[in-house]
Amino acid sequence: MLQNVRAAVAYIAGRMISDSQSSHVYDYSQGRYISISGNVDELSVGVYDYTNGAHISGTGRSLYHYGTGRHISLSVSNGNFSGYDYDSSSHFSGSVSGNSVSLYDYGEGRYFSYSV
C-alpha cells in the first residue's frame, strides 16, 4: 500500500474502534503527523486527508480513496480490522489498543505503527 493510504486506513480503523475524535494520525514510519478529519463511524466514513489532499468516503466496509481512484474494503471487529487495498492489490490487517494502531501490510510484508 502507499504510505498515505496506509496511514488513512489506520486513522479510520483507529477512530472506528477507539471512538477517538482525533484530527490527525501520527505515522511512526514517517515520523510525522498527518492531518485528517471528518466523520467516521461504523455506518459511514467521510474524511479529508489535508496532508495529502485526498477525500476518503464510503460505508464502514467499502471505502473510496479519491487520491488513488480506487476502493478499499475494511472490516472491523472486536478491536481488530482487516481489508484489501485495490490500488496495490494487497491485504492488510491490524489491531487497535487505546489510541495505538498496529497495521500489517501484506504487500510490504511488515508492520506499521500509528497513533490517533
C-alpha positions as CSV (number, residue, x, y, z in Angstrom):
1,M,0.0,0.0,0.0
2,L,1.1,3.6,-0.5
3,Q,2.1,5.1,2.8
4,N,-0.5,7.8,2.7
5,V,-3.3,5.2,2.1
6,R,-1.9,3.0,4.9
7,A,-2.0,6.0,7.3
8,A,-5.5,6.9,6.3
9,V,-6.7,3.3,6.8
10,A,-5.0,3.3,10.2
11,Y,-6.7,6.6,11.1
12,I,-10.2,5.3,10.0
13,A,-9.9,2.0,11.7
14,G,-8.4,3.6,14.8
15,R,-11.3,6.1,15.1
16,M,-13.9,3.3,14.5
17,I,-12.6,1.1,17.2
18,S,-11.4,3.6,19.8
19,D,-14.1,6.2,19.3
20,S,-11.4,8.8,19.1
21,Q,-12.3,12.2,17.7
22,S,-8.7,12.9,16.6
23,S,-8.0,15.2,13.7
24,H,-4.7,13.6,12.8
25,V,-2.7,10.4,12.8
26,Y,0.9,10.0,13.8
27,D,2.8,7.8,11.4
28,Y,5.9,6.4,13.2
29,S,7.5,5.1,10.0
30,Q,7.4,8.7,8.6
31,G,8.0,10.3,11.9
32,R,5.2,12.9,11.4
33,Y,1.6,13.9,12.0
34,I,-0.8,13.6,9.1
35,S,-3.8,15.9,9.3
36,I,-7.1,14.0,8.6
37,S,-10.5,14.9,9.9
38,G,-14.2,14.3,9.2
39,N,-16.9,11.8,10.1
40,V,-16.1,8.2,11.0
41,D,-18.5,5.6,12.3
42,E,-19.3,2.0,11.5
43,L,-22.0,3.1,9.0
44,S,-20.3,5.8,7.1
45,V,-16.9,7.5,6.5
46,G,-16.3,10.9,5.1
47,V,-12.8,12.3,5.8
48,Y,-10.3,14.6,4.1
49,D,-6.6,14.0,4.3
50,Y,-5.2,17.6,4.4
51,T,-1.6,16.5,4.3
52,N,-2.0,14.5,1.0
53,G,-5.0,16.3,-0.4
54,A,-7.5,13.5,-0.8
55,H,-11.0,12.6,0.2
56,I,-11.9,9.1,1.5
57,S,-15.5,8.2,1.8
58,G,-18.0,5.4,1.8
59,T,-19.6,2.9,4.1
60,G,-17.8,1.4,7.0
61,R,-17.0,-1.7,4.8
62,S,-16.4,-0.2,1.4
63,L,-14.3,3.0,1.1
64,Y,-13.3,5.0,-1.9
65,H,-9.9,6.8,-1.9
66,Y,-10.2,9.8,-4.3
67,G,-6.4,10.3,-4.3
68,T,-5.8,6.9,-5.8
69,G,-9.1,6.5,-7.5
70,R,-9.5,3.0,-6.0
71,H,-11.7,1.2,-3.5
72,I,-10.6,-0.1,-0.1
73,S,-12.5,-2.8,1.8
74,L,-12.4,-2.6,5.6
75,S,-13.9,-4.9,8.2
76,V,-13.8,-4.1,11.9
77,S,-14.5,-6.5,14.8
78,N,-13.5,-6.7,18.5
79,G,-10.6,-4.3,18.3
80,N,-9.2,-5.8,15.1
81,F,-9.6,-4.8,11.5
82,S,-8.7,-6.3,8.1
83,G,-9.3,-5.5,4.5
84,Y,-8.0,-5.1,0.9
85,D,-6.5,-2.2,-0.9
86,Y,-7.5,-2.4,-4.6
87,D,-4.8,0.1,-5.7
88,S,-1.9,-2.1,-4.5
89,S,-3.8,-5.3,-4.8
90,S,-2.8,-6.2,-1.2
91,H,-4.4,-7.3,2.0
92,F,-3.9,-5.7,5.4
93,S,-4.9,-6.4,9.0
94,G,-4.3,-4.9,12.3
95,S,-5.4,-4.1,15.8
96,V,-6.2,-1.1,17.9
97,S,-5.4,-0.7,21.6
98,G,-6.4,2.7,23.1
99,N,-5.1,5.2,20.6
100,S,-2.4,2.9,19.2
101,V,-2.9,1.3,15.9
102,S,-0.8,-1.6,14.5
103,L,-1.2,-2.4,10.8
104,Y,0.3,-5.3,8.9
105,D,0.6,-4.6,5.2
106,Y,0.9,-7.9,3.4
107,G,2.2,-6.2,0.3
108,E,5.1,-4.7,2.2
109,G,5.4,-7.8,4.4
110,R,5.8,-5.8,7.7
111,Y,4.0,-4.0,10.5
112,F,3.5,-0.2,10.8
113,S,2.6,1.7,13.9
114,Y,0.3,4.7,14.3
115,S,-1.3,6.8,17.0
116,V,-4.8,8.5,16.6
